[in-house]
Amino acid sequence: MNAEHRLAIAPPYVAGHQLLEGKAVLITAAAGAGIGFAAAKRCAEEGCRALIVSDIHEKRLNDAVARLRDETGLAAIHGQICDVSNEAQVQALVAFAEAQTGGVDVLINNAGLGGSCRLVDMDDAQWSRVLDISLTGTFRMMRAMLPPMQARGRGTIVNNASVLGWRAQAEQAHYAAAKAGVMALTRCAALEAASFGVRINAVAPSIALHDFLKKSAPADLLEQLASREAFGRAAEVWEVANVMVFLASDYASYLTGEVLSVSSQHA
């Protein structure tokens, strides 16, 4: 097996090490087969005491909760419908999570929306929808979650950004603008929350293959993007989730306002 072929093979799945032992976790957009579900599974495997997951699709959410309970053995997993573009639903999700857990320790903002469209062909609705979910939705969740975290004097928030917040890609103006906004939002909010003992960071994946992405982008484009990576392959969704778990854990106690690239593609 040559070196190039070895690099293109994903490493073995990493066992849990109780990095989140005793913590309660809330994750948005955690149903399906993407980064959100992978993060939820990793948090349970890392010893969290309770897990709240949200999604906009009720059946998919219920299936995710059942699967997470079955695969991880954690009984304290609950689902709640939430569209992060709806302020009332955001407030209801945070209230539900606080009541179910007795206090959320970790918020992972995974909800986002992409798509491909040239700027000259993009209408206001397309632009606004992507920013409302990917950027403003992250803002809404942080605005709702920070008061109880700050009152307790502890908590961590991990936002899902993208390398497109740093670099350019055709037909991605709306998504790139939203993710650059998430990066700036993370840095500014982190400074405000630090004095309350709350940390806020973000991950910036480049390409992590999952079913939804495969349906939303041409196969040749995905292959081209994956080939540019240092390891010659796309990330596994759980590899991105591992970095989220690290940022949420006490091992990252002195990290705040940072955006970690889960990729070799910085700019």
C-alpha distance (Angstrom), angle and dihedral (degrees) to the residues before:
residue distance angle dihedral
M1 . . .
N2 3.80 . .
A3 3.80 124.0 .
E4 3.80 94.4 -106.0
H5 3.80 91.8 54.2
R6 3.82 92.3 47.3
L7 3.79 91.5 53.5
A8 3.80 92.5 52.9
I9 3.81 92.4 58.7
A10 3.78 116.4 90.0
P11 3.82 116.1 -120.6
P12 3.81 122.7 -114.0
Y13 3.80 117.4 -77.7
V14 3.81 110.8 -90.9
A15 3.79 118.2 -120.8
G16 3.80 119.9 -126.7
H17 3.80 120.5 -95.4
Q18 3.83 100.9 -168.8
L19 3.80 92.3 -102.9
L20 3.82 91.3 152.5
E21 3.78 98.7 38.3
G22 3.79 111.1 158.5
K23 3.80 95.3 7.1
A24 3.82 128.0 123.6
V25 3.80 114.8 -138.5
L26 3.81 133.5 -159.5
I27 3.82 119.1 -166.2
T28 3.80 127.5 -177.4
A29 3.81 123.2 -145.3
A30 3.80 91.5 13.1
A31 3.81 101.1 147.8
G32 3.80 124.6 93.3
A33 3.78 124.9 34.5
G34 3.79 103.3 -59.2
I35 3.78 138.1 100.2
G36 3.81 92.7 -68.4
F37 3.79 94.6 59.6
A38 3.79 91.1 42.8
A39 3.80 89.4 52.2
A40 3.79 91.5 49.2
K41 3.80 91.7 51.3
R42 3.79 92.2 46.7
C43 3.82 92.0 50.1
A44 3.80 90.7 53.0
E45 3.80 90.6 46.6
E46 3.79 89.4 49.9
G47 3.80 91.5 59.8
C48 3.80 105.8 -98.8
R49 3.81 111.6 169.2
A50 3.81 95.1 -139.8
L51 3.79 136.3 9.9
I52 3.80 129.2 -159.5
V53 3.80 117.5 -170.5
S54 3.78 128.7 -174.5
D55 3.78 136.7 -166.0
I56 3.79 138.8 158.4
H57 3.84 94.5 -120.6
E58 3.81 111.8 75.9
K59 3.82 98.9 -160.5
R60 3.79 93.1 44.3
L61 3.80 89.6 48.5
N62 3.81 93.6 49.9
D63 3.79 90.4 47.8
A64 3.81 90.2 50.1
V65 3.82 92.7 51.4
A66 3.81 91.5 49.7
R67 3.78 92.1 47.2
L68 3.80 93.4 47.6
R69 3.79 91.9 50.8
D70 3.79 91.1 48.1
E71 3.81 96.9 45.9
T72 3.81 98.8 41.2
G73 3.80 104.1 29.8
L74 3.81 91.4 -131.4
A75 3.80 109.0 138.0
A76 3.82 96.4 -172.7
I77 3.81 95.2 78.9
H78 3.78 118.9 123.9
G79 3.79 134.5 176.6
Q80 3.78 129.9 -145.1
I81 3.80 128.2 -176.8
C82 3.79 111.8 -120.2
D83 3.78 136.0 165.8
V84 3.80 104.4 -165.0
S85 3.80 90.1 -151.7
N86 3.84 87.6 66.4
E87 3.80 113.5 76.9
A88 3.81 94.1 -160.7
Q89 3.81 91.0 54.1
V90 3.80 91.6 47.4
Q91 3.81 91.3 52.9
A92 3.80 90.5 46.2
L93 3.82 91.4 50.9
V94 3.79 93.5 51.8
A95 3.82 91.6 45.7
F96 3.81 90.4 49.6
A97 3.80 92.6 48.1
E98 3.80 93.0 47.7
A99 3.81 91.6 49.6
Q100 3.79 94.8 46.0
T101 3.79 96.1 46.6
G102 3.78 104.3 29.8
G103 3.78 87.8 -122.6
V104 3.80 133.6 -2.0
D105 3.80 114.0 -118.5
V106 3.82 98.8 -179.6
L107 3.81 131.1 34.4
I108 3.80 118.6 -170.6
N109 3.80 112.0 -167.8
N110 3.78 103.5 -155.5
A111 3.82 102.0 148.2
G112 3.78 112.8 117.3
L113 3.77 143.2 140.4
G114 3.78 129.9 -144.9
G115 3.77 138.1 170.9
S116 3.79 138.9 156.9
C117 3.79 123.9 -99.3
R118 3.78 136.1 140.1
L119 3.78 113.0 -113.7
V120 3.81 93.7 -119.8
D121 3.81 90.2 54.1
M122 3.80 96.6 44.7
D123 3.78 117.3 105.6
D124 3.79 125.9 -153.9
A125 3.80 92.5 -101.1
Q126 3.82 93.2 56.8
W127 3.79 92.3 46.9
S128 3.80 94.2 45.8
R129 3.81 95.4 45.6
V130 3.81 93.6 55.4
L131 3.80 93.6 45.9
D132 3.80 93.3 43.3
I133 3.80 93.0 56.3
S134 3.80 103.2 31.2
L135 3.81 99.9 38.4
T136 3.79 110.3 14.2
G137 3.80 91.2 39.4
T138 3.80 89.1 57.1
F139 3.81 89.1 48.5
R140 3.82 91.6 50.2
M141 3.80 92.9 50.7
M142 3.81 92.3 48.3
R143 3.79 92.3 46.4
A144 3.81 90.4 53.1
M145 3.81 96.9 42.1
L146 3.79 101.5 42.4
P147 3.85 98.7 69.2
P148 3.84 95.7 60.9
M149 3.80 92.0 39.4
Q150 3.80 91.8 49.7
A151 3.79 91.5 46.6
R152 3.82 88.8 56.0
G153 3.81 91.9 45.4
R154 3.79 94.5 -126.8
G155 3.80 143.9 70.0
T156 3.76 143.3 109.2
I157 3.77 131.9 -128.8
V158 3.80 124.1 -163.0
N159 3.80 118.7 -167.8
N160 3.79 125.9 -161.5
A161 3.80 110.0 -129.5
S162 3.82 127.0 158.5
V163 3.79 139.9 -128.9
L164 3.81 84.5 -111.1
G165 3.79 85.1 76.1
W166 3.83 84.5 71.4
R167 3.79 106.9 28.5
A168 3.79 136.9 43.3
Q169 3.78 129.1 -109.0
A170 3.78 127.2 172.2
E171 3.81 117.2 -107.6
Q172 3.81 91.7 16.8
A173 3.82 102.6 92.7
H174 3.81 94.7 120.6
Y175 3.81 95.4 44.5
A176 3.81 93.9 42.8
A177 3.80 91.2 49.3
A178 3.80 90.7 49.9
K179 3.80 94.0 49.0
A180 3.81 92.7 45.7
G181 3.78 84.9 53.1
V182 3.81 90.8 52.2
M183 3.80 88.8 54.0
A184 3.80 92.9 51.2
L185 3.80 91.6 43.1
T186 3.81 89.7 52.1
R187 3.80 93.2 52.1
C188 3.81 95.7 46.2
A189 3.80 95.9 43.4
A190 3.80 90.5 47.6
L191 3.80 90.8 60.6
E192 3.79 91.3 50.4
A193 3.81 94.1 47.3
A194 3.81 98.9 42.8
S195 3.79 95.9 83.4
F196 3.82 88.4 56.3
G197 3.80 93.1 54.2
V198 3.81 94.4 -106.2
R199 3.81 121.2 131.3
I200 3.82 124.5 -153.7
N201 3.81 123.8 -169.9
A202 3.78 138.6 151.3
V203 3.78 141.1 -143.6
A204 3.79 122.7 -138.7
P205 3.82 111.2 -156.0
S206 3.77 120.0 -172.1
I207 3.79 104.5 -161.5
A208 3.80 125.7 -11.8
L209 3.78 112.5 171.1
H210 3.79 120.0 -131.7
D211 3.80 135.8 144.2
F212 3.80 96.9 -91.3
L213 3.80 92.8 51.6
K214 3.79 91.2 47.7
K215 3.80 89.2 55.1
S216 3.81 95.2 45.9
A217 3.83 100.8 47.7
P218 3.82 134.6 45.0
A219 3.79 114.4 -96.6
D220 3.82 93.1 -127.5
L221 3.83 91.2 54.4
L222 3.81 91.8 50.0
E223 3.78 90.6 48.7
Q224 3.80 91.0 49.3
L225 3.81 92.6 49.9
A226 3.81 92.6 46.9
S227 3.80 91.6 50.8
R228 3.81 90.4 59.8
E229 3.79 92.8 60.8
A230 3.79 119.9 103.4
F231 3.80 91.2 -116.7
G232 3.80 93.2 45.4
R233 3.79 92.6 -119.8
A234 3.77 142.7 75.4
A235 3.79 119.1 -95.8
E236 3.76 120.8 -97.7
V237 3.81 109.3 -117.7
W238 3.80 90.1 -119.2
E239 3.81 90.2 57.2
V240 3.80 88.8 61.6
A241 3.80 89.7 44.0
N242 3.81 89.9 54.3
V243 3.80 90.3 60.6
M244 3.81 90.6 47.7
V245 3.80 89.3 53.0
F246 3.81 91.1 49.6
L247 3.81 91.5 52.2
A248 3.81 90.3 47.5
S249 3.79 92.6 49.3
D250 3.79 131.2 83.7
Y251 3.81 88.6 -108.4
A252 3.82 86.3 77.9
S253 3.81 93.9 50.0
Y254 3.81 93.9 131.9
L255 3.81 96.4 43.5
T256 3.77 118.9 97.1
G257 3.80 133.5 144.4
E258 3.80 89.9 21.4
V259 3.80 129.9 135.1
L260 3.81 111.9 -154.8
S261 3.78 117.4 -158.4
V262 3.81 111.2 -136.8
S263 3.75 88.6 -161.5
S264 3.77 145.1 49.4
Q265 3.81 89.7 -110.1
H266 3.78 107.4 94.4
A267 3.78 102.5 153.2
